[in-house]
């Protein structure tokens, strides 16, 4: 979700300092050490337990778009697979008007994929689409290895990276909703349907509990889903309390949204010094992080780093993370971060806008930020500037354009509506403090009677100042 340069390290005083990356250090704490192999050549003498990455073959169906679009989609699927902990061996693309309803790729292509799997020794096939339960079952029966679709792949990455209690509950909820429709049983021994004369005269001793194994599993999943939804509602009440506190204090909120790995966390670190985890990986951070900061004229506002989006983000995942994504829908301003160095930045923008519409955030004012300017080529930047003239070009890595972004952001924040001049007694320093935090001070003078201030403030603060107003 961020731009990260692992070869370089920065000191605290350095302008490129990215905060204390404790979470990143923990994530990378398990590493292979060279020269420590003790595996015997004769594996019959010991338990064979060498750590291996899953070896996968990627499969995609090309229904629309150009060949470049297909290449970009396959490159993204490869990154997703590698982020999940896989070694990609081969990639296959089939041109069809629509996916095959039985096997996704058609009977002939299934045989070709099976041959590739046997030749490469792959143990998993990943399809770039959401497979129907029947398609998943048919592919596994014919290819004889595990088959995973794009949705399951993204859910697996989320499960690896979730660390907060809320994040883990959200991911588990999405996984169970996905799994509920894809349960399958093997063999008649899993059937427990029996009872009475309908059981073929089995009579006493032949009556089963009345449910098949699949029905039992499905019921347990439904029970667990109910528990998770109840737990998330309780957590959402806490989150809503914090939102209400910010609204009560009239603190403007800014949400940083964008495609995964566009540099959102790096931008938050650059603007606030938050020290949020930064890693060159898809969906590196899932839990939203909110930091208070202030404008050059001392107005307080919050910046929230949100979970990254991706093309065809699973619907179950959007539903499970809805309470978290509402941070974007309830914000006063969206910083829409785009990776300008990506092969298809316009596709990223469209994908993010699709998700924003789905969560009800399409009407929130938006400031487009073209990030990674140090990695993008000039023609791409010129094209993006032409298509989005109000966008700000920055590099969270080098600091280029950050000051322009700060100025533009401050200018786009909601401004207090009421202009008032008041002579505030020194005994009411709390009012002056509120003006500093939530208002825009135009004139401030300390006199013998109190603080003479002219400022633009919110209506409720203007009401509190009315007793000390001056013409």
LUMGUKOL-174642 format. One record per residue (C-alpha): residue in one letter; x negated, y, z; residue number from 0. Coordinates in Angstrom, 1 decimal. Layout:
N
atom residu A X X Y Y Z Z num NUM
...
END
This chain:
471
atom residu X X 0.0 Y 0.0 Z 0.0 num 0
atom residu X X -3.0 Y 2.2 Z 0.2 num 1
atom residu X X -6.2 Y 3.0 Z -1.7 num 2
atom residu X X -9.1 Y 1.6 Z 0.1 num 3
atom residu X X -12.8 Y 1.5 Z -0.6 num 4
atom residu X X -14.3 Y -1.4 Z 1.5 num 5
atom residu X X -17.9 Y -0.7 Z 0.5 num 6
atom residu X X -18.1 Y 2.6 Z 2.3 num 7
atom residu X X -17.8 Y 3.5 Z 6.0 num 8
atom residu X X -17.3 Y 7.0 Z 7.4 num 9
atom residu X X -18.1 Y 8.6 Z 10.7 num 10
atom residu X X -15.5 Y 10.4 Z 12.8 num 11
atom residu X X -16.8 Y 13.8 Z 11.8 num 12
atom residu X X -16.7 Y 12.9 Z 8.1 num 13
atom residu X X -14.0 Y 14.5 Z 6.0 num 14
atom residu X X -13.2 Y 11.0 Z 4.6 num 15
atom residu X X -12.7 Y 9.4 Z 8.0 num 16
atom residu X X -9.7 Y 7.2 Z 7.8 num 17
atom residu X X -9.0 Y 6.8 Z 11.5 num 18
atom residu X X -9.9 Y 3.8 Z 13.7 num 19
atom residu X X -9.0 Y 0.8 Z 11.5 num 20
atom residu X X -8.5 Y -1.6 Z 14.4 num 21
atom residu X X -5.6 Y -3.4 Z 12.7 num 22
atom residu X X -7.7 Y -3.9 Z 9.5 num 23
atom residu X X -10.6 Y -5.3 Z 11.6 num 24
atom residu X X -8.2 Y -7.8 Z 13.2 num 25
atom residu X X -6.8 Y -8.8 Z 9.8 num 26
atom residu X X -10.3 Y -9.4 Z 8.5 num 27
atom residu X X -11.6 Y -11.1 Z 11.7 num 28
atom residu X X -11.5 Y -14.6 Z 10.3 num 29
atom residu X X -14.2 Y -15.1 Z 7.7 num 30
atom residu X X -16.1 Y -18.0 Z 6.2 num 31
atom residu X X -19.8 Y -18.1 Z 7.2 num 32
atom residu X X -22.3 Y -19.2 Z 4.6 num 33
atom residu X X -24.5 Y -22.2 Z 5.4 num 34
atom residu X X -22.2 Y -23.6 Z 8.1 num 35
atom residu X X -20.8 Y -26.5 Z 6.1 num 36
atom residu X X -20.7 Y -29.9 Z 7.9 num 37
atom residu X X -18.4 Y -31.8 Z 5.6 num 38
atom residu X X -19.8 Y -35.3 Z 4.9 num 39
atom residu X X -20.0 Y -36.6 Z 1.3 num 40
atom residu X X -18.2 Y -39.8 Z 2.2 num 41
atom residu X X -14.8 Y -38.3 Z 3.1 num 42
atom residu X X -13.6 Y -41.7 Z 4.3 num 43
atom residu X X -15.7 Y -41.3 Z 7.5 num 44
atom residu X X -14.1 Y -38.2 Z 8.7 num 45
atom residu X X -10.7 Y -36.4 Z 8.6 num 46
atom residu X X -10.7 Y -34.3 Z 5.5 num 47
atom residu X X -9.8 Y -30.8 Z 6.6 num 48
atom residu X X -11.6 Y -28.3 Z 4.4 num 49
atom residu X X -9.9 Y -25.0 Z 4.1 num 50
atom residu X X -8.6 Y -24.4 Z 0.6 num 51
atom residu X X -6.5 Y -21.7 Z -1.1 num 52
atom residu X X -3.4 Y -22.8 Z -2.9 num 53
atom residu X X -4.1 Y -23.3 Z -6.6 num 54
atom residu X X -1.3 Y -21.8 Z -8.6 num 55
atom residu X X -0.1 Y -21.5 Z -12.2 num 56
atom residu X X 1.9 Y -18.4 Z -13.1 num 57
atom residu X X 5.0 Y -18.6 Z -15.3 num 58
atom residu X X 7.0 Y -15.7 Z -16.8 num 59
atom residu X X 9.9 Y -15.3 Z -19.2 num 60
atom residu X X 9.6 Y -12.3 Z -21.6 num 61
atom residu X X 13.1 Y -11.0 Z -22.3 num 62
atom residu X X 12.7 Y -7.3 Z -22.9 num 63
atom residu X X 10.0 Y -4.6 Z -23.2 num 64
atom residu X X 6.7 Y -4.5 Z -25.0 num 65
atom residu X X 3.8 Y -6.8 Z -24.8 num 66
atom residu X X 2.0 Y -4.2 Z -22.6 num 67
atom residu X X 5.0 Y -4.4 Z -20.2 num 68
atom residu X X 4.6 Y -8.2 Z -20.0 num 69
atom residu X X 0.9 Y -7.9 Z -19.3 num 70
atom residu X X 1.5 Y -5.4 Z -16.6 num 71
atom residu X X 4.1 Y -7.6 Z -14.9 num 72
atom residu X X 1.9 Y -10.6 Z -15.1 num 73
atom residu X X -1.1 Y -8.6 Z -13.6 num 74
atom residu X X 1.2 Y -7.6 Z -10.7 num 75
atom residu X X 2.4 Y -11.2 Z -10.2 num 76
atom residu X X -1.3 Y -12.2 Z -10.1 num 77
atom residu X X -2.0 Y -9.6 Z -7.4 num 78
atom residu X X 1.0 Y -10.8 Z -5.4 num 79
atom residu X X -0.2 Y -14.4 Z -5.6 num 80
atom residu X X -3.7 Y -13.5 Z -4.5 num 81
atom residu X X -2.3 Y -11.3 Z -1.6 num 82
atom residu X X -0.4 Y -14.4 Z -0.4 num 83
atom residu X X -3.6 Y -16.4 Z -0.4 num 84
atom residu X X -3.7 Y -18.2 Z -3.8 num 85
atom residu X X -6.2 Y -18.9 Z -6.4 num 86
atom residu X X -4.7 Y -18.2 Z -9.8 num 87
atom residu X X -5.7 Y -20.8 Z -12.4 num 88
atom residu X X -3.6 Y -20.2 Z -15.4 num 89
atom residu X X -0.7 Y -17.9 Z -16.6 num 90
atom residu X X 1.9 Y -18.8 Z -19.2 num 91
atom residu X X 4.5 Y -16.5 Z -20.8 num 92
atom residu X X 7.5 Y -17.5 Z -22.9 num 93
atom residu X X 9.5 Y -15.2 Z -25.2 num 94
atom residu X X 13.2 Y -15.8 Z -24.8 num 95
atom residu X X 16.4 Y -13.8 Z -25.1 num 96
atom residu X X 17.3 Y -14.9 Z -21.6 num 97
atom residu X X 16.0 Y -17.4 Z -19.0 num 98
atom residu X X 17.2 Y -21.0 Z -19.5 num 99
atom residu X X 20.1 Y -21.6 Z -17.0 num 100
atom residu X X 18.8 Y -25.1 Z -16.1 num 101
atom residu X X 15.0 Y -24.7 Z -15.9 num 102
atom residu X X 14.3 Y -21.0 Z -16.4 num 103
atom residu X X 11.8 Y -21.7 Z -19.1 num 104
atom residu X X 13.4 Y -24.4 Z -21.3 num 105
atom residu X X 12.8 Y -28.1 Z -21.5 num 106
atom residu X X 9.9 Y -28.0 Z -23.9 num 107
atom residu X X 8.1 Y -25.4 Z -21.9 num 108
atom residu X X 8.6 Y -27.4 Z -18.7 num 109
atom residu X X 6.5 Y -30.2 Z -20.3 num 110
atom residu X X 3.8 Y -27.7 Z -21.3 num 111
atom residu X X 3.7 Y -26.3 Z -17.7 num 112
atom residu X X 3.5 Y -29.8 Z -16.3 num 113
atom residu X X 0.5 Y -30.6 Z -18.6 num 114
atom residu X X -1.3 Y -27.4 Z -17.5 num 115
atom residu X X -0.6 Y -28.3 Z -13.8 num 116
atom residu X X -2.1 Y -31.8 Z -14.3 num 117
atom residu X X -5.1 Y -30.4 Z -16.3 num 118
atom residu X X -6.0 Y -27.7 Z -13.7 num 119
atom residu X X -5.1 Y -29.6 Z -10.6 num 120
atom residu X X -2.7 Y -26.9 Z -9.5 num 121
atom residu X X -0.5 Y -27.6 Z -6.5 num 122
atom residu X X 2.0 Y -24.7 Z -6.9 num 123
atom residu X X 3.9 Y -23.0 Z -9.8 num 124
atom residu X X 5.0 Y -19.3 Z -9.3 num 125
atom residu X X 7.8 Y -18.0 Z -11.5 num 126
atom residu X X 8.1 Y -14.3 Z -12.1 num 127
atom residu X X 11.8 Y -14.1 Z -11.4 num 128
atom residu X X 14.4 Y -15.1 Z -8.8 num 129
atom residu X X 15.3 Y -18.7 Z -9.5 num 130
atom residu X X 18.8 Y -20.2 Z -9.0 num 131
atom residu X X 18.8 Y -23.2 Z -6.6 num 132
atom residu X X 19.5 Y -25.6 Z -9.5 num 133
atom residu X X 16.6 Y -24.1 Z -11.5 num 134
atom residu X X 14.3 Y -24.5 Z -8.6 num 135
atom residu X X 15.3 Y -28.1 Z -8.0 num 136
atom residu X X 15.1 Y -29.0 Z -11.7 num 137
atom residu X X 11.6 Y -27.5 Z -12.1 num 138
atom residu X X 10.2 Y -29.3 Z -9.0 num 139
atom residu X X 11.7 Y -32.6 Z -10.1 num 140
atom residu X X 10.1 Y -32.4 Z -13.5 num 141
atom residu X X 6.7 Y -30.7 Z -12.7 num 142
atom residu X X 6.2 Y -32.7 Z -9.5 num 143
atom residu X X 4.6 Y -29.8 Z -7.6 num 144
atom residu X X 6.0 Y -27.0 Z -5.4 num 145
atom residu X X 7.7 Y -24.3 Z -7.3 num 146
atom residu X X 8.0 Y -20.8 Z -5.9 num 147
atom residu X X 9.8 Y -17.8 Z -7.3 num 148
atom residu X X 8.9 Y -14.1 Z -7.0 num 149
atom residu X X 11.3 Y -13.5 Z -4.1 num 150
atom residu X X 9.8 Y -16.3 Z -2.0 num 151
atom residu X X 6.3 Y -15.0 Z -2.8 num 152
atom residu X X 7.1 Y -11.5 Z -1.6 num 153
atom residu X X 8.8 Y -12.8 Z 1.5 num 154
atom residu X X 5.7 Y -14.9 Z 2.2 num 155
atom residu X X 3.5 Y -11.8 Z 2.0 num 156
atom residu X X 5.9 Y -9.9 Z 4.3 num 157
atom residu X X 5.8 Y -12.7 Z 6.8 num 158
atom residu X X 2.0 Y -12.6 Z 6.8 num 159
atom residu X X 1.8 Y -8.8 Z 7.3 num 160
atom residu X X 4.7 Y -8.1 Z 9.7 num 161
atom residu X X 3.3 Y -7.4 Z 13.2 num 162
atom residu X X 6.0 Y -5.6 Z 15.2 num 163
atom residu X X 9.0 Y -7.4 Z 16.8 num 164
atom residu X X 11.3 Y -5.5 Z 14.5 num 165
atom residu X X 9.3 Y -6.2 Z 11.4 num 166
atom residu X X 9.1 Y -10.0 Z 12.2 num 167
atom residu X X 12.9 Y -10.1 Z 12.8 num 168
atom residu X X 13.6 Y -8.3 Z 9.5 num 169
atom residu X X 11.4 Y -10.7 Z 7.5 num 170
atom residu X X 12.8 Y -13.8 Z 9.2 num 171
atom residu X X 16.4 Y -12.5 Z 8.5 num 172
atom residu X X 15.5 Y -12.1 Z 4.8 num 173
atom residu X X 13.8 Y -15.5 Z 4.6 num 174
atom residu X X 16.8 Y -17.3 Z 6.2 num 175
atom residu X X 19.3 Y -15.5 Z 3.9 num 176
atom residu X X 17.2 Y -16.7 Z 0.9 num 177
atom residu X X 16.8 Y -20.2 Z 2.3 num 178
atom residu X X 20.5 Y -20.7 Z 3.1 num 179
atom residu X X 21.4 Y -21.1 Z -0.6 num 180
atom residu X X 18.5 Y -23.3 Z -1.4 num 181
atom residu X X 18.7 Y -26.1 Z 1.1 num 182
atom residu X X 18.5 Y -29.6 Z -0.4 num 183
atom residu X X 18.5 Y -33.1 Z 1.0 num 184
atom residu X X 16.9 Y -36.3 Z -0.2 num 185
atom residu X X 18.7 Y -39.7 Z -0.1 num 186
atom residu X X 21.9 Y -41.1 Z 1.4 num 187
atom residu X X 20.2 Y -41.6 Z 4.7 num 188
atom residu X X 20.7 Y -37.9 Z 5.4 num 189
atom residu X X 24.5 Y -38.2 Z 5.1 num 190
atom residu X X 26.3 Y -38.4 Z 8.4 num 191
atom residu X X 29.9 Y -38.3 Z 7.1 num 192
atom residu X X 31.9 Y -41.1 Z 8.6 num 193
atom residu X X 34.9 Y -41.7 Z 10.8 num 194
atom residu X X 38.2 Y -43.7 Z 11.2 num 195
atom residu X X 39.7 Y -45.7 Z 8.4 num 196
atom residu X X 38.3 Y -43.3 Z 5.9 num 197
atom residu X X 34.9 Y -44.7 Z 6.7 num 198
atom residu X X 35.5 Y -47.9 Z 4.7 num 199
atom residu X X 36.8 Y -49.8 Z 7.7 num 200
atom residu X X 33.6 Y -49.3 Z 9.7 num 201
atom residu X X 35.7 Y -48.5 Z 12.8 num 202
atom residu X X 34.1 Y -48.3 Z 16.2 num 203
atom residu X X 30.4 Y -47.5 Z 15.9 num 204
atom residu X X 30.7 Y -46.3 Z 12.3 num 205
atom residu X X 32.0 Y -42.8 Z 13.1 num 206
atom residu X X 29.3 Y -40.2 Z 12.5 num 207
atom residu X X 29.1 Y -36.7 Z 13.9 num 208
atom residu X X 31.1 Y -35.4 Z 10.9 num 209
atom residu X X 28.3 Y -33.3 Z 9.3 num 210
atom residu X X 25.7 Y -34.0 Z 6.7 num 211
atom residu X X 22.1 Y -33.0 Z 7.5 num 212
atom residu X X 22.4 Y -30.1 Z 5.1 num 213
atom residu X X 25.6 Y -28.8 Z 6.7 num 214
atom residu X X 23.9 Y -29.0 Z 10.1 num 215
atom residu X X 20.9 Y -27.0 Z 8.9 num 216
atom residu X X 23.1 Y -24.5 Z 7.2 num 217
atom residu X X 25.1 Y -24.0 Z 10.4 num 218
atom residu X X 21.9 Y -23.5 Z 12.4 num 219
atom residu X X 20.7 Y -20.9 Z 9.9 num 220
atom residu X X 23.9 Y -19.0 Z 10.1 num 221
atom residu X X 23.7 Y -19.0 Z 13.9 num 222
atom residu X X 20.1 Y -17.7 Z 13.7 num 223
atom residu X X 21.0 Y -15.0 Z 11.2 num 224
atom residu X X 23.7 Y -13.8 Z 13.6 num 225
atom residu X X 21.2 Y -13.7 Z 16.5 num 226
atom residu X X 18.7 Y -11.7 Z 14.3 num 227
atom residu X X 21.3 Y -9.2 Z 13.2 num 228
atom residu X X 22.4 Y -8.6 Z 16.8 num 229
atom residu X X 18.7 Y -8.1 Z 17.8 num 230
atom residu X X 18.1 Y -5.7 Z 14.9 num 231
atom residu X X 21.2 Y -3.7 Z 15.9 num 232
atom residu X X 19.8 Y -3.3 Z 19.4 num 233
atom residu X X 16.4 Y -2.2 Z 17.9 num 234
atom residu X X 18.2 Y 0.2 Z 15.5 num 235
atom residu X X 19.9 Y 1.8 Z 18.5 num 236
atom residu X X 16.5 Y 2.7 Z 19.9 num 237
atom residu X X 15.4 Y 4.1 Z 16.5 num 238
atom residu X X 18.6 Y 6.1 Z 16.2 num 239
atom residu X X 17.9 Y 7.6 Z 19.7 num 240
atom residu X X 14.5 Y 8.9 Z 18.5 num 241
atom residu X X 16.2 Y 10.3 Z 15.3 num 242
atom residu X X 18.8 Y 12.0 Z 17.5 num 243
atom residu X X 16.1 Y 13.5 Z 19.6 num 244
atom residu X X 14.3 Y 15.0 Z 16.6 num 245
atom residu X X 17.6 Y 16.3 Z 15.3 num 246
atom residu X X 18.4 Y 17.9 Z 18.6 num 247
atom residu X X 15.1 Y 19.6 Z 18.6 num 248
atom residu X X 15.6 Y 20.5 Z 14.9 num 249
atom residu X X 12.3 Y 19.0 Z 13.9 num 250
atom residu X X 12.2 Y 18.6 Z 10.1 num 251
atom residu X X 11.2 Y 15.1 Z 8.8 num 252
atom residu X X 9.2 Y 14.1 Z 5.8 num 253
atom residu X X 9.2 Y 10.5 Z 4.6 num 254
atom residu X X 6.3 Y 9.2 Z 2.4 num 255
atom residu X X 7.7 Y 6.7 Z -0.1 num 256
atom residu X X 6.3 Y 5.0 Z -3.2 num 257
atom residu X X 5.2 Y 1.9 Z -4.9 num 258
atom residu X X 3.1 Y -0.6 Z -2.9 num 259
atom residu X X -0.6 Y 0.2 Z -2.9 num 260
atom residu X X 0.0 Y 3.7 Z -4.2 num 261
atom residu X X -2.0 Y 5.3 Z -1.2 num 262
atom residu X X 0.8 Y 6.2 Z 1.2 num 263
atom residu X X -1.0 Y 5.2 Z 4.4 num 264
atom residu X X -4.2 Y 6.9 Z 3.2 num 265
atom residu X X -2.3 Y 10.1 Z 2.5 num 266
atom residu X X -0.7 Y 10.0 Z 6.0 num 267
atom residu X X -4.2 Y 9.5 Z 7.5 num 268
atom residu X X -5.5 Y 12.4 Z 5.4 num 269
atom residu X X -2.7 Y 14.7 Z 6.5 num 270
atom residu X X -2.5 Y 13.8 Z 10.2 num 271
atom residu X X -5.5 Y 11.6 Z 11.1 num 272
atom residu X X -3.1 Y 8.9 Z 12.1 num 273
atom residu X X -5.5 Y 6.0 Z 11.8 num 274
atom residu X X -2.9 Y 3.8 Z 10.1 num 275
atom residu X X -4.2 Y 0.5 Z 8.6 num 276
atom residu X X -5.6 Y 1.0 Z 5.1 num 277
atom residu X X -6.3 Y -1.9 Z 2.8 num 278
atom residu X X -6.5 Y -2.4 Z -0.9 num 279
atom residu X X -3.7 Y -5.0 Z -0.9 num 280
atom residu X X 0.0 Y -5.1 Z -1.8 num 281
atom residu X X 2.3 Y -4.6 Z 1.2 num 282
atom residu X X -0.6 Y -4.0 Z 3.6 num 283
atom residu X X 1.6 Y -2.2 Z 6.1 num 284
atom residu X X 5.3 Y -2.9 Z 6.7 num 285
atom residu X X 6.1 Y -1.2 Z 10.0 num 286
atom residu X X 6.9 Y 2.5 Z 9.6 num 287
atom residu X X 4.6 Y 4.9 Z 11.4 num 288
atom residu X X 5.8 Y 8.4 Z 12.4 num 289
atom residu X X 3.4 Y 11.2 Z 13.3 num 290
atom residu X X 4.1 Y 14.8 Z 14.5 num 291
atom residu X X 2.1 Y 17.5 Z 12.8 num 292
atom residu X X 2.5 Y 21.2 Z 12.2 num 293
atom residu X X 2.4 Y 23.7 Z 9.3 num 294
atom residu X X -0.1 Y 26.6 Z 9.0 num 295
atom residu X X 2.5 Y 28.9 Z 10.7 num 296
atom residu X X 2.9 Y 26.4 Z 13.6 num 297
atom residu X X 6.2 Y 24.8 Z 12.7 num 298
atom residu X X 6.5 Y 21.2 Z 13.9 num 299
atom residu X X 7.6 Y 18.5 Z 11.5 num 300
atom residu X X 7.2 Y 14.7 Z 11.3 num 301
atom residu X X 5.6 Y 12.5 Z 8.6 num 302
atom residu X X 6.7 Y 8.9 Z 8.3 num 303
atom residu X X 4.8 Y 6.2 Z 6.3 num 304
atom residu X X 7.4 Y 3.7 Z 5.0 num 305
atom residu X X 7.2 Y 0.2 Z 3.5 num 306
atom residu X X 6.1 Y 0.2 Z -0.2 num 307
atom residu X X 8.5 Y -0.8 Z -3.0 num 308
atom residu X X 7.9 Y -3.0 Z -6.0 num 309
atom residu X X 9.7 Y -3.9 Z -9.2 num 310
atom residu X X 12.6 Y -6.2 Z -8.6 num 311
atom residu X X 12.4 Y -5.9 Z -4.8 num 312
atom residu X X 14.5 Y -8.8 Z -3.4 num 313
atom residu X X 18.0 Y -7.7 Z -2.4 num 314
atom residu X X 17.9 Y -9.7 Z 0.8 num 315
atom residu X X 14.7 Y -7.9 Z 1.8 num 316
atom residu X X 16.2 Y -4.5 Z 1.1 num 317
atom residu X X 19.2 Y -5.4 Z 3.2 num 318
atom residu X X 17.1 Y -6.8 Z 6.1 num 319
atom residu X X 14.9 Y -3.6 Z 6.1 num 320
atom residu X X 17.8 Y -1.2 Z 5.6 num 321
atom residu X X 17.5 Y 0.3 Z 9.1 num 322
atom residu X X 13.8 Y 1.0 Z 8.5 num 323
atom residu X X 14.4 Y 2.3 Z 5.0 num 324
atom residu X X 17.0 Y 4.7 Z 6.4 num 325
atom residu X X 14.1 Y 6.8 Z 7.5 num 326
atom residu X X 13.9 Y 7.8 Z 3.9 num 327
atom residu X X 17.6 Y 8.4 Z 3.4 num 328
atom residu X X 17.8 Y 10.7 Z 6.5 num 329
atom residu X X 14.6 Y 12.7 Z 5.8 num 330
atom residu X X 14.6 Y 16.4 Z 4.8 num 331
atom residu X X 12.0 Y 15.8 Z 2.1 num 332
atom residu X X 10.5 Y 12.8 Z 0.4 num 333
atom residu X X 6.8 Y 12.6 Z -0.6 num 334
atom residu X X 7.0 Y 10.2 Z -3.6 num 335
atom residu X X 3.5 Y 8.9 Z -4.0 num 336
atom residu X X 2.5 Y 7.5 Z -7.4 num 337
atom residu X X -0.7 Y 5.6 Z -8.2 num 338
atom residu X X -1.9 Y 7.7 Z -11.2 num 339
atom residu X X -4.6 Y 5.1 Z -12.0 num 340
atom residu X X -2.0 Y 2.3 Z -12.5 num 341
atom residu X X -1.5 Y 1.1 Z -16.1 num 342
atom residu X X 2.2 Y 1.9 Z -15.8 num 343
atom residu X X 2.8 Y 4.9 Z -13.4 num 344
atom residu X X 6.1 Y 5.8 Z -15.1 num 345
atom residu X X 7.3 Y 2.2 Z -14.4 num 346
atom residu X X 6.3 Y 2.6 Z -10.7 num 347
atom residu X X 8.4 Y 5.9 Z -10.5 num 348
atom residu X X 11.4 Y 4.2 Z -12.1 num 349
atom residu X X 11.2 Y 1.2 Z -9.7 num 350
atom residu X X 10.9 Y 3.4 Z -6.6 num 351
atom residu X X 13.9 Y 5.6 Z -7.8 num 352
atom residu X X 15.9 Y 2.4 Z -8.2 num 353
atom residu X X 15.3 Y 1.4 Z -4.6 num 354
atom residu X X 15.9 Y 4.9 Z -3.4 num 355
atom residu X X 19.3 Y 4.9 Z -5.1 num 356
atom residu X X 20.1 Y 1.5 Z -3.5 num 357
atom residu X X 19.5 Y 2.8 Z 0.0 num 358
atom residu X X 21.3 Y 6.1 Z -0.5 num 359
atom residu X X 18.2 Y 8.3 Z -0.6 num 360
atom residu X X 18.5 Y 9.5 Z -4.2 num 361
atom residu X X 19.9 Y 12.9 Z -3.2 num 362
atom residu X X 17.1 Y 13.8 Z -0.8 num 363
atom residu X X 14.8 Y 16.5 Z -2.1 num 364
atom residu X X 11.6 Y 15.0 Z -3.5 num 365
atom residu X X 8.0 Y 16.1 Z -4.1 num 366
atom residu X X 6.1 Y 13.9 Z -6.5 num 367
atom residu X X 2.5 Y 13.3 Z -5.5 num 368
atom residu X X 0.1 Y 11.9 Z -8.2 num 369
atom residu X X -2.5 Y 10.1 Z -6.1 num 370
atom residu X X -5.8 Y 8.5 Z -6.9 num 371
atom residu X X -6.8 Y 11.3 Z -9.3 num 372
atom residu X X -10.4 Y 10.3 Z -8.9 num 373
atom residu X X -9.7 Y 6.9 Z -10.5 num 374
atom residu X X -7.1 Y 8.0 Z -13.2 num 375
atom residu X X -8.2 Y 8.9 Z -16.7 num 376
atom residu X X -7.6 Y 12.4 Z -18.0 num 377
atom residu X X -5.0 Y 11.5 Z -20.8 num 378
atom residu X X -2.8 Y 9.7 Z -18.2 num 379
atom residu X X -3.0 Y 12.7 Z -15.8 num 380
atom residu X X -2.1 Y 15.1 Z -18.6 num 381
atom residu X X 0.9 Y 13.0 Z -19.7 num 382
atom residu X X 2.1 Y 12.7 Z -16.1 num 383
atom residu X X 1.7 Y 16.5 Z -15.6 num 384
atom residu X X 3.7 Y 17.1 Z -18.8 num 385
atom residu X X 6.5 Y 14.8 Z -17.7 num 386
atom residu X X 6.5 Y 16.0 Z -14.1 num 387
atom residu X X 5.4 Y 19.7 Z -14.1 num 388
atom residu X X 6.3 Y 20.2 Z -10.4 num 389
atom residu X X 4.1 Y 17.2 Z -9.2 num 390
atom residu X X 1.0 Y 17.7 Z -7.2 num 391
atom residu X X -2.2 Y 15.9 Z -8.2 num 392
atom residu X X -4.3 Y 14.7 Z -5.3 num 393
atom residu X X -6.8 Y 12.1 Z -4.2 num 394
atom residu X X -6.4 Y 10.9 Z -0.6 num 395
atom residu X X -9.8 Y 9.3 Z -1.0 num 396
atom residu X X -11.8 Y 12.4 Z -1.8 num 397
atom residu X X -9.5 Y 15.1 Z -0.4 num 398
atom residu X X -8.9 Y 16.7 Z -3.9 num 399
atom residu X X -5.6 Y 18.6 Z -4.0 num 400
atom residu X X -4.8 Y 18.0 Z -0.3 num 401
atom residu X X -4.7 Y 21.7 Z 0.6 num 402
atom residu X X -2.4 Y 22.4 Z -2.4 num 403
atom residu X X -0.2 Y 19.5 Z -1.2 num 404
atom residu X X 0.0 Y 20.9 Z 2.3 num 405
atom residu X X 1.0 Y 24.3 Z 1.0 num 406
atom residu X X 3.6 Y 22.9 Z -1.3 num 407
atom residu X X 5.0 Y 20.6 Z 1.4 num 408
atom residu X X 5.3 Y 23.5 Z 3.8 num 409
atom residu X X 7.1 Y 25.6 Z 1.2 num 410
atom residu X X 9.6 Y 22.8 Z 0.5 num 411
atom residu X X 10.4 Y 22.2 Z 4.2 num 412
atom residu X X 13.8 Y 23.5 Z 5.4 num 413
atom residu X X 13.5 Y 27.1 Z 6.5 num 414
atom residu X X 15.4 Y 28.7 Z 9.4 num 415
atom residu X X 18.4 Y 30.7 Z 8.1 num 416
atom residu X X 18.8 Y 33.5 Z 10.7 num 417
atom residu X X 16.4 Y 36.5 Z 11.0 num 418
atom residu X X 16.4 Y 38.1 Z 14.4 num 419
atom residu X X 14.3 Y 40.6 Z 16.4 num 420
atom residu X X 14.3 Y 40.1 Z 20.2 num 421
atom residu X X 12.4 Y 41.4 Z 23.2 num 422
atom residu X X 12.0 Y 38.2 Z 25.2 num 423
atom residu X X 11.1 Y 38.6 Z 28.9 num 424
atom residu X X 7.9 Y 36.9 Z 30.0 num 425
atom residu X X 10.1 Y 34.8 Z 32.3 num 426
atom residu X X 11.6 Y 33.2 Z 29.2 num 427
atom residu X X 8.4 Y 31.9 Z 27.7 num 428
atom residu X X 10.3 Y 28.7 Z 26.8 num 429
atom residu X X 12.2 Y 30.7 Z 24.1 num 430
atom residu X X 9.0 Y 31.9 Z 22.6 num 431
atom residu X X 7.7 Y 28.4 Z 22.6 num 432
atom residu X X 10.8 Y 27.2 Z 20.7 num 433
atom residu X X 10.3 Y 30.0 Z 18.2 num 434
atom residu X X 6.7 Y 28.9 Z 17.6 num 435
atom residu X X 7.7 Y 25.2 Z 17.1 num 436
atom residu X X 10.9 Y 25.6 Z 15.1 num 437
atom residu X X 10.9 Y 29.1 Z 13.6 num 438
atom residu X X 8.9 Y 31.3 Z 11.3 num 439
atom residu X X 7.3 Y 34.2 Z 13.1 num 440
atom residu X X 7.0 Y 37.4 Z 11.1 num 441
atom residu X X 6.0 Y 39.9 Z 13.8 num 442
atom residu X X 4.9 Y 39.2 Z 17.4 num 443
atom residu X X 3.8 Y 41.8 Z 19.9 num 444
atom residu X X 3.2 Y 41.7 Z 23.6 num 445
atom residu X X 4.6 Y 44.8 Z 25.4 num 446
atom residu X X 5.0 Y 45.8 Z 29.0 num 447
atom residu X X 8.6 Y 44.6 Z 29.1 num 448
atom residu X X 8.1 Y 41.3 Z 27.3 num 449
atom residu X X 7.3 Y 39.6 Z 23.9 num 450
atom residu X X 8.7 Y 41.5 Z 21.0 num 451
atom residu X X 9.2 Y 39.1 Z 18.2 num 452
atom residu X X 10.8 Y 39.1 Z 14.7 num 453
atom residu X X 11.4 Y 35.7 Z 13.3 num 454
atom residu X X 13.6 Y 33.4 Z 11.3 num 455
atom residu X X 15.2 Y 30.7 Z 13.5 num 456
atom residu X X 18.0 Y 28.1 Z 13.5 num 457
atom residu X X 21.5 Y 29.3 Z 14.4 num 458
atom residu X X 21.5 Y 27.7 Z 17.9 num 459
atom residu X X 18.2 Y 29.3 Z 18.8 num 460
atom residu X X 19.4 Y 32.6 Z 17.4 num 461
atom residu X X 22.4 Y 32.3 Z 19.8 num 462
atom residu X X 20.0 Y 31.8 Z 22.8 num 463
atom residu X X 18.0 Y 34.8 Z 21.7 num 464
atom residu X X 21.1 Y 37.0 Z 21.2 num 465
atom residu X X 21.0 Y 38.3 Z 24.8 num 466
atom residu X X 17.6 Y 39.9 Z 24.1 num 467
atom residu X X 18.2 Y 41.0 Z 20.5 num 468
atom residu X X 17.0 Y 44.4 Z 19.3 num 469
atom residu X X 18.2 Y 46.3 Z 16.2 num 470
END
